[in-house]
Amino acid sequence: MVDWFKRKRKGILGEKKKDIPDGLWIKCPKCSEILYKKAIEQNFWSCPKCRYHFRIPAYDYLNILFDDYEEFNDGYRSTDPLGFSASKKYITQLKTAHKKTNMNDAIVTAKGKINGHDLTACVMDFRFIGGSMGSVVGEKISKAIDVAMENKTALVIVSSSGGARMMEGILSLMQMAKTSAKLAQFSETGGLYISVMTDPTTGGTTASYAMLGDINIAESGALIGFAGARVIKQTIGEDLPEGFQRAEFLKEKGFVDRVVERTDMKEELTKILEFFV
């Protein structure tokens, strides 16, 4: 404090600290590096230091993959099919999620071109009630499979989900069988299905369409599994291996075919389409 007064009398105080607008910098959750937001956005929302992949909105992922695209079946909305006493809370959650994301539910379906190749895609959005799979998600995936069969295109589903939406009870669990049956039908017609798993892909989503790809791709570092690590540890009574349920661990055990950086995802999909289609 004494030094400050001396510097003030001599007129050698430093310049006033400039205000920095909020939102220009982001702290990486994994390595704690302070990152310039614009630079991260240009790097497809992945950390250049540790390769951590930030969760991004579905429309941002569509923009990463497609040259151009057209959304379809965007008017589907979830209702309150069960009418339980807690229904009002669920309706409030839906309204809040809609306002937050400007989406009607946790998935976007679109068709377009990726480096000149026709493609049908479904992209989940974790911001909408944890990317949970309810009746609308199952229906939109089923309709997208129909579009892929009709147009004879490959299908890509980008998963980002905590699992089945418990507020819809058995109706949400039925979507596991529904989407699996539709994918079997798609396979019988010779369709190519590529599953892309991002962080996180868990629960009923993993137990159904996310793991049924002809080719299963995971983003680097993505959490992928059915039950949570803590539940598994308590059930088997043993410590789990390091990196358990992460993309690299699953590839090592044969559950995932490829682990791909988001920056390379479009080119990776293009190579697959050029080879198989």
C-alpha positions as a Markdown table, in Angstrom:
| # | Residue | x | y | z |
|---|---|---|---|---|
| 1 | Met | 0.0 | 0.0 | 0.0 |
| 2 | Val | 2.9 | 2.4 | 0.8 |
| 3 | Asp | 4.5 | 1.7 | -2.6 |
| 4 | Trp | 1.1 | 2.5 | -4.2 |
| 5 | Phe | 1.1 | 6.0 | -2.6 |
| 6 | Lys | 4.7 | 6.6 | -3.6 |
| 7 | Arg | 3.9 | 5.7 | -7.2 |
| 8 | Lys | 0.8 | 7.9 | -7.2 |
| 9 | Arg | 2.8 | 11.0 | -6.0 |
| 10 | Lys | 5.5 | 10.4 | -8.7 |
| 11 | Gly | 2.8 | 9.9 | -11.3 |
| 12 | Ile | 4.0 | 6.5 | -12.4 |
| 13 | Leu | 0.9 | 4.4 | -11.7 |
| 14 | Gly | 0.2 | 2.0 | -14.5 |
| 15 | Glu | -2.7 | 2.5 | -16.9 |
| 16 | Lys | -6.2 | 1.7 | -15.7 |
| 17 | Lys | -7.1 | -1.9 | -16.2 |
| 18 | Lys | -9.2 | -2.3 | -19.3 |
| 19 | Asp | -12.5 | -4.1 | -19.0 |
| 20 | Ile | -12.7 | -7.3 | -21.0 |
| 21 | Pro | -16.2 | -8.2 | -22.3 |
| 22 | Asp | -17.7 | -11.3 | -20.9 |
| 23 | Gly | -17.8 | -14.5 | -23.0 |
| 24 | Leu | -14.5 | -14.0 | -24.9 |
| 25 | Trp | -12.6 | -16.6 | -23.0 |
| 26 | Ile | -13.5 | -20.2 | -22.0 |
| 27 | Lys | -11.8 | -22.4 | -19.4 |
| 28 | Cys | -11.3 | -26.0 | -20.7 |
| 29 | Pro | -12.9 | -28.4 | -18.2 |
| 30 | Lys | -10.2 | -31.0 | -18.7 |
| 31 | Cys | -6.9 | -29.2 | -18.8 |
| 32 | Ser | -8.0 | -25.8 | -17.3 |
| 33 | Glu | -6.4 | -23.9 | -20.1 |
| 34 | Ile | -7.9 | -20.5 | -20.7 |
| 35 | Leu | -9.0 | -20.5 | -24.4 |
| 36 | Tyr | -10.1 | -17.7 | -26.8 |
| 37 | Lys | -13.7 | -18.5 | -27.6 |
| 38 | Lys | -13.4 | -17.6 | -31.3 |
| 39 | Ala | -10.4 | -19.8 | -31.7 |
| 40 | Ile | -12.2 | -22.8 | -30.1 |
| 41 | Glu | -15.2 | -22.2 | -32.4 |
| 42 | Gln | -12.9 | -22.3 | -35.5 |
| 43 | Asn | -11.4 | -25.5 | -34.1 |
| 44 | Phe | -14.9 | -27.1 | -34.1 |
| 45 | Trp | -15.2 | -26.6 | -30.3 |
| 46 | Ser | -12.3 | -28.8 | -29.3 |
| 47 | Cys | -9.4 | -27.8 | -27.1 |
| 48 | Pro | -6.2 | -27.5 | -29.1 |
| 49 | Lys | -4.1 | -28.5 | -26.0 |
| 50 | Cys | -5.8 | -31.6 | -24.6 |
| 51 | Arg | -8.3 | -32.4 | -27.4 |
| 52 | Tyr | -11.3 | -32.1 | -25.0 |
| 53 | His | -14.5 | -31.9 | -27.1 |
| 54 | Phe | -17.0 | -29.3 | -25.8 |
| 55 | Arg | -20.7 | -30.3 | -26.1 |
| 56 | Ile | -22.3 | -28.3 | -28.9 |
| 57 | Pro | -25.8 | -27.7 | -30.2 |
| 58 | Ala | -27.2 | -30.1 | -32.8 |
| 59 | Tyr | -27.4 | -27.4 | -35.5 |
| 60 | Asp | -23.7 | -26.6 | -34.9 |
| 61 | Tyr | -22.9 | -30.2 | -35.5 |
| 62 | Leu | -25.0 | -30.3 | -38.7 |
| 63 | Asn | -23.0 | -27.2 | -39.9 |
| 64 | Ile | -19.8 | -29.1 | -39.3 |
| 65 | Leu | -20.8 | -32.1 | -41.3 |
| 66 | Phe | -22.9 | -30.9 | -44.2 |
| 67 | Asp | -22.1 | -28.8 | -47.2 |
| 68 | Asp | -25.7 | -27.8 | -47.1 |
| 69 | Tyr | -28.8 | -29.5 | -45.6 |
| 70 | Glu | -32.5 | -29.4 | -45.2 |
| 71 | Glu | -34.3 | -30.1 | -42.0 |
| 72 | Phe | -37.4 | -32.3 | -42.0 |
| 73 | Asn | -40.0 | -33.4 | -39.4 |
| 74 | Asp | -39.1 | -30.4 | -37.2 |
| 75 | Gly | -42.7 | -29.9 | -36.0 |
| 76 | Tyr | -42.9 | -32.9 | -33.7 |
| 77 | Arg | -43.4 | -32.1 | -30.0 |
| 78 | Ser | -43.5 | -34.2 | -26.8 |
| 79 | Thr | -46.7 | -34.2 | -24.8 |
| 80 | Asp | -47.6 | -35.7 | -21.4 |
| 81 | Pro | -48.6 | -39.2 | -22.3 |
| 82 | Leu | -48.8 | -40.6 | -18.8 |
| 83 | Gly | -50.5 | -37.9 | -16.9 |
| 84 | Phe | -48.9 | -38.7 | -13.5 |
| 85 | Ser | -49.1 | -36.3 | -10.6 |
| 86 | Ala | -45.7 | -34.9 | -11.5 |
| 87 | Ser | -46.8 | -34.2 | -15.1 |
| 88 | Lys | -46.9 | -30.4 | -14.6 |
| 89 | Lys | -43.2 | -30.5 | -13.8 |
| 90 | Tyr | -42.5 | -32.4 | -17.0 |
| 91 | Ile | -44.5 | -29.9 | -19.0 |
| 92 | Thr | -42.6 | -27.1 | -17.4 |
| 93 | Gln | -39.3 | -28.9 | -18.3 |
| 94 | Leu | -40.4 | -29.2 | -21.9 |
| 95 | Lys | -41.3 | -25.5 | -22.1 |
| 96 | Thr | -38.0 | -24.5 | -20.4 |
| 97 | Ala | -36.0 | -26.7 | -22.8 |
| 98 | His | -37.8 | -25.3 | -25.8 |
| 99 | Lys | -37.1 | -21.7 | -24.7 |
| 100 | Lys | -33.4 | -22.5 | -24.0 |
| 101 | Thr | -32.7 | -24.4 | -27.2 |
| 102 | Asn | -35.3 | -23.1 | -29.6 |
| 103 | Met | -35.9 | -26.8 | -30.4 |
| 104 | Asn | -39.1 | -28.9 | -30.1 |
| 105 | Asp | -37.2 | -31.9 | -28.8 |
| 106 | Ala | -33.8 | -33.4 | -28.3 |
| 107 | Ile | -33.0 | -34.4 | -31.9 |
| 108 | Val | -32.8 | -32.8 | -35.3 |
| 109 | Thr | -33.3 | -34.7 | -38.6 |
| 110 | Ala | -31.9 | -33.5 | -41.9 |
| 111 | Lys | -30.9 | -34.5 | -45.3 |
| 112 | Gly | -28.2 | -33.0 | -47.5 |
| 113 | Lys | -24.7 | -33.4 | -48.9 |
| 114 | Ile | -21.4 | -34.0 | -47.3 |
| 115 | Asn | -18.5 | -33.3 | -49.7 |
| 116 | Gly | -21.0 | -34.0 | -52.5 |
| 117 | His | -22.3 | -37.3 | -51.1 |
| 118 | Asp | -26.0 | -37.6 | -50.2 |
| 119 | Leu | -26.7 | -38.2 | -46.5 |
| 120 | Thr | -29.5 | -38.5 | -44.1 |
| 121 | Ala | -28.6 | -37.5 | -40.5 |
| 122 | Cys | -30.1 | -37.4 | -37.0 |
| 123 | Val | -28.2 | -35.2 | -34.4 |
| 124 | Met | -29.1 | -35.2 | -30.8 |
| 125 | Asp | -28.8 | -32.2 | -28.5 |
| 126 | Phe | -27.8 | -32.7 | -24.9 |
| 127 | Arg | -29.2 | -29.3 | -23.9 |
| 128 | Phe | -32.7 | -30.5 | -24.3 |
| 129 | Ile | -33.4 | -32.4 | -21.0 |
| 130 | Gly | -30.1 | -34.2 | -21.2 |
| 131 | Gly | -30.6 | -35.4 | -24.8 |
| 132 | Ser | -33.1 | -37.9 | -23.3 |
| 133 | Met | -34.8 | -40.3 | -25.7 |
| 134 | Gly | -38.6 | -40.0 | -25.6 |
| 135 | Ser | -41.4 | -40.8 | -28.0 |
| 136 | Val | -40.5 | -37.9 | -30.3 |
| 137 | Val | -36.8 | -38.9 | -30.5 |
| 138 | Gly | -37.8 | -42.5 | -31.4 |
| 139 | Glu | -40.4 | -41.3 | -34.0 |
| 140 | Lys | -38.1 | -38.9 | -35.7 |
| 141 | Ile | -35.3 | -41.4 | -36.0 |
| 142 | Ser | -37.7 | -43.9 | -37.4 |
| 143 | Lys | -39.0 | -41.4 | -39.9 |
| 144 | Ala | -35.4 | -40.5 | -40.9 |
| 145 | Ile | -34.6 | -44.1 | -41.5 |
| 146 | Asp | -37.7 | -44.2 | -43.9 |
| 147 | Val | -36.3 | -41.1 | -45.7 |
| 148 | Ala | -32.9 | -42.8 | -46.0 |
| 149 | Met | -34.5 | -45.9 | -47.5 |
| 150 | Glu | -36.7 | -43.9 | -49.8 |
| 151 | Asn | -33.8 | -41.8 | -51.1 |
| 152 | Lys | -31.2 | -44.6 | -51.0 |
| 153 | Thr | -28.8 | -42.6 | -48.9 |
| 154 | Ala | -26.5 | -43.6 | -46.0 |
| 155 | Leu | -27.7 | -42.8 | -42.5 |
| 156 | Val | -25.7 | -41.1 | -39.7 |
| 157 | Ile | -27.0 | -40.7 | -36.1 |
| 158 | Val | -24.9 | -38.5 | -33.8 |
| 159 | Ser | -25.8 | -39.4 | -30.3 |
| 160 | Ser | -25.5 | -37.2 | -27.2 |
| 161 | Ser | -27.8 | -38.5 | -24.5 |
| 162 | Gly | -28.2 | -39.5 | -20.9 |
| 163 | Gly | -30.6 | -42.3 | -22.0 |
| 164 | Ala | -34.4 | -42.9 | -22.0 |
| 165 | Arg | -36.6 | -40.1 | -20.8 |
| 166 | Met | -38.1 | -41.5 | -17.5 |
| 167 | Met | -40.9 | -38.9 | -17.5 |
| 168 | Glu | -42.5 | -40.9 | -20.4 |
| 169 | Gly | -42.0 | -44.3 | -18.6 |
| 170 | Ile | -42.4 | -47.4 | -20.7 |
| 171 | Leu | -43.2 | -45.4 | -23.8 |
| 172 | Ser | -39.6 | -44.1 | -23.8 |
| 173 | Leu | -38.2 | -47.6 | -23.3 |
| 174 | Met | -40.3 | -48.8 | -26.3 |
| 175 | Gln | -38.3 | -46.5 | -28.5 |
| 176 | Met | -35.3 | -48.8 | -28.0 |
| 177 | Ala | -37.1 | -51.7 | -29.7 |
| 178 | Lys | -38.7 | -49.4 | -32.3 |
| 179 | Thr | -35.5 | -47.8 | -33.5 |
| 180 | Ser | -33.6 | -51.1 | -33.4 |
| 181 | Ala | -36.3 | -52.8 | -35.6 |
| 182 | Lys | -36.2 | -49.9 | -38.1 |
| 183 | Leu | -32.5 | -50.2 | -38.3 |
| 184 | Ala | -32.8 | -53.9 | -39.0 |
| 185 | Gln | -35.2 | -53.1 | -41.8 |
| 186 | Phe | -32.8 | -50.5 | -43.1 |
| 187 | Ser | -29.9 | -53.1 | -43.0 |
| 188 | Glu | -32.0 | -55.6 | -44.9 |
| 189 | Thr | -32.4 | -53.2 | -47.8 |
| 190 | Gly | -28.6 | -52.8 | -48.0 |
| 191 | Gly | -28.5 | -49.4 | -46.2 |
| 192 | Leu | -25.3 | -48.1 | -44.6 |
| 193 | Tyr | -25.7 | -46.9 | -41.0 |
| 194 | Ile | -22.9 | -45.0 | -39.3 |
| 195 | Ser | -23.2 | -44.3 | -35.6 |
| 196 | Val | -21.3 | -41.3 | -34.2 |
| 197 | Met | -21.1 | -41.3 | -30.4 |
| 198 | Thr | -20.3 | -38.0 | -28.6 |
| 199 | Asp | -19.9 | -37.1 | -24.9 |
| 200 | Pro | -22.0 | -38.5 | -23.3 |
| 201 | Thr | -23.8 | -41.4 | -24.9 |
| 202 | Thr | -25.3 | -43.5 | -22.1 |
| 203 | Gly | -28.3 | -45.5 | -20.9 |
| 204 | Gly | -31.0 | -46.7 | -23.3 |
| 205 | Thr | -29.5 | -44.8 | -26.2 |
| 206 | Thr | -26.3 | -46.9 | -25.9 |
| 207 | Ala | -28.4 | -50.0 | -25.5 |
| 208 | Ser | -30.2 | -49.4 | -28.8 |
| 209 | Tyr | -29.4 | -47.4 | -31.9 |
| 210 | Ala | -26.0 | -45.9 | -30.8 |
| 211 | Met | -24.3 | -49.3 | -30.8 |
| 212 | Leu | -26.0 | -50.8 | -33.8 |
| 213 | Gly | -24.0 | -49.0 | -36.6 |
| 214 | Asp | -22.4 | -50.9 | -39.4 |
| 215 | Ile | -19.5 | -48.7 | -38.4 |
| 216 | Asn | -19.4 | -47.3 | -34.8 |
| 217 | Ile | -17.4 | -44.1 | -34.4 |
| 218 | Ala | -16.7 | -42.2 | -31.2 |
| 219 | Glu | -15.4 | -38.7 | -30.6 |
| 220 | Ser | -12.1 | -38.6 | -28.7 |
| 221 | Gly | -12.6 | -38.8 | -24.9 |
| 222 | Ala | -16.4 | -39.4 | -25.2 |
| 223 | Leu | -18.1 | -41.1 | -22.2 |
| 224 | Ile | -20.0 | -44.1 | -23.6 |
| 225 | Gly | -21.8 | -46.8 | -21.5 |
| 226 | Phe | -25.1 | -48.1 | -20.2 |
| 227 | Ala | -25.0 | -48.0 | -16.4 |
| 228 | Gly | -22.8 | -45.4 | -14.6 |
| 229 | Ala | -19.3 | -46.3 | -13.4 |
| 230 | Arg | -20.3 | -45.8 | -9.8 |
| 231 | Val | -23.2 | -48.2 | -10.1 |
| 232 | Ile | -21.0 | -50.8 | -11.8 |
| 233 | Lys | -18.3 | -50.5 | -9.2 |
| 234 | Gln | -20.8 | -51.0 | -6.4 |
| 235 | Thr | -22.4 | -54.0 | -8.2 |
| 236 | Ile | -19.2 | -55.9 | -8.9 |
| 237 | Gly | -17.3 | -54.7 | -5.8 |
| 238 | Glu | -14.1 | -54.0 | -7.7 |
| 239 | Asp | -12.2 | -50.9 | -8.9 |
| 240 | Leu | -12.6 | -50.1 | -12.5 |
| 241 | Pro | -9.7 | -49.8 | -15.0 |
| 242 | Glu | -8.4 | -46.3 | -15.8 |
| 243 | Gly | -10.3 | -44.6 | -18.6 |
| 244 | Phe | -13.3 | -47.0 | -18.2 |
| 245 | Gln | -16.2 | -46.2 | -20.5 |
| 246 | Arg | -14.2 | -43.6 | -22.5 |
| 247 | Ala | -14.0 | -43.9 | -26.3 |
| 248 | Glu | -10.4 | -45.1 | -26.3 |
| 249 | Phe | -11.1 | -47.8 | -23.8 |
| 250 | Leu | -14.1 | -49.0 | -25.8 |
| 251 | Lys | -12.0 | -49.1 | -29.0 |
| 252 | Glu | -9.4 | -51.2 | -27.3 |
| 253 | Lys | -12.1 | -53.7 | -26.2 |
| 254 | Gly | -13.7 | -53.8 | -29.7 |
| 255 | Phe | -16.9 | -52.0 | -29.0 |
| 256 | Val | -16.0 | -49.0 | -31.2 |
| 257 | Asp | -14.4 | -49.2 | -34.7 |
| 258 | Arg | -12.9 | -45.7 | -34.8 |
| 259 | Val | -12.0 | -42.9 | -32.4 |
| 260 | Val | -12.1 | -39.6 | -34.4 |
| 261 | Glu | -11.4 | -36.0 | -33.6 |
| 262 | Arg | -14.3 | -33.7 | -34.3 |
| 263 | Thr | -12.0 | -31.7 | -36.6 |
| 264 | Asp | -11.6 | -34.8 | -38.8 |
| 265 | Met | -15.1 | -36.1 | -38.6 |
| 266 | Lys | -16.4 | -34.8 | -41.9 |
| 267 | Glu | -13.4 | -36.2 | -43.8 |
| 268 | Glu | -13.7 | -39.5 | -42.0 |
| 269 | Leu | -17.3 | -39.8 | -43.0 |
| 270 | Thr | -16.5 | -38.8 | -46.5 |
| 271 | Lys | -13.9 | -41.6 | -46.8 |
| 272 | Ile | -16.5 | -44.1 | -45.5 |
| 273 | Leu | -19.1 | -43.0 | -48.0 |
| 274 | Glu | -16.7 | -43.1 | -50.9 |
| 275 | Phe | -15.7 | -46.6 | -50.0 |
| 276 | Phe | -19.1 | -48.1 | -49.3 |
| 277 | Val | -21.7 | -46.2 | -51.3 |
